[in-house]
Amino acid sequence: MISKSGIRNLGAVILVVAAASACNRNTGPDESLAGFSAEEIFQRGEYELETSRRSASSLRYFQEIERLYPYTEWSRRALIMQAYAHHRAREYEESRAAAQRFLDTYPTDEDAPYAAYLLALSFYDQIDDVGRDQGVTFQALQHLRRLIEQYPDTDYTRSAILKFELAFDHLAAKEMEIGRYYLRRGNFNAAVNRFRVVVEDFQTSTHTPEALHRLVEAYLSLGLRDEAQTAAAILGYNFEANPFYQDSFRLLGGQGLEPEARGEGWLRTIYRQALRGDWI
């Protein structure tokens, strides 16, 4: 015999299934869902999200909750689920809009860090290979940093920090790719400008040792020995065990030179900063 509580639970399941069946008919969502509670509609949305490969099938439920039950707890929860469902469907602009709307409406809510995380991911997950324009990478960095600064003690901070470092390295890789392109074609001044960006703006990236070595190559090709020696001195001071330092050492040795801070250019300033511990 089924208990009274069992009958109530069974009734709730029937209502949810009935709501789904009604939505599959030709009637509009306004007519089919108006008779159900916000919780019942939300449960159906969750079910669709978990069982369907198409996230769009769950969105109508979450969107209807906002329309039928505005300014309620279920409306708030439905909005964050819209941001998630859009993101899972790779509808990044829609996910971004829903997440931003959540942050604007519920800035102090416990789910605000998750909304900020989804907002950052809507840019981060669009980062392509280094051969593409990196404007979206800048956007990802901006929103990841905002998440880290505004919500430092949440479950999403650690993931955001890791993604920030990867995106940061991605931008440095783009500068290196362009710099190598110029270097191969003998456009040494343009190459220097790109490698300088890495050394000055992306010094904590994994590309800094190579950037310094390429500066040695470019400056030697331009006949600027002081700059080449200083770049190698910085490389040796910070990355003595790195293979790129050995390459730079051999290049200088082939011209009777050695790593040494010389002159008063921008690299000499970097060298002084390194000695003080202000650089890397």
Secondary structure, 3 states (H helix, E strand, C coil): CCCHHHHHHHHHHHHHHHHHHHHHCCCCHHHHHCCCCHHHHHHHHHHHHHHCCCCHHHHHHHHHHHHHCCCCHHHHHHHHHHHHHHHHCCCHHHHHHHHHHHHHHCCCCCCHHHHHHHHHHHHHCCCCCCCCCCHHHHHHHHHHHHHHHHCCCCCCHHHHHHHHHHHHHHHHHHHHHHHHHHHHCCCHHHHHHHHHHHHHHCCCCCCHHHHHHHHHHHHHHHCCHHHHHHHHHHHHHHHCCCHHHHHHHHHHHCCCCCCCCCCCCHHHHHHHHHHHCCCC
